[in-house]
């Protein structure tokens, strides 16, 4: 999808966002914010639900 075209980009109703594959809760709607990039953005996930890794395969670190 192109940025800004997804159904959840401008969706701000109360609830929980979960994994589309397994249903694991990932984010509370209260942590969602409009980053202006066209994709849903959250400042905090459920503890232990999100694994962050840094890759150095690009000219800059990718999280």
LINTAFEN-V214826 format. One record per residue. N is the residue number from 0. RES is the residue in one small letter. OMEGA is omega in whole degrees, -180 to 180 (none if undefined). Layout:
n:res:omega
N:RES:OMEGA
N:RES:OMEGA
This chain:
n:res:omega
0:x:176
1:x:178
2:x:178
3:x:-178
4:x:-179
5:x:-177
6:x:-177
7:x:180
8:x:-178
9:x:-179
10:x:-177
11:x:177
12:x:-179
13:x:178
14:x:-179
15:x:176
16:x:-179
17:x:178
18:x:180
19:x:-178
20:x:-174
21:x:178
22:x:180
23:x:177
24:x:-178
25:x:-174
26:x:169
27:x:179
28:x:-180
29:x:179
30:x:-179
31:x:177
32:x:180
33:x:-178
34:x:-179
35:x:-177
36:x:180
37:x:178
38:x:176
39:x:-180
40:x:-179
41:x:180
42:x:-180
43:x:176
44:x:175
45:x:-180
46:x:178
47:x:-176
48:x:-176
49:x:176
50:x:179
51:x:175
52:x:178
53:x:177
54:x:179
55:x:-179
56:x:177
57:x:177
58:x:180
59:x:179
60:x:178
61:x:-179
62:x:none
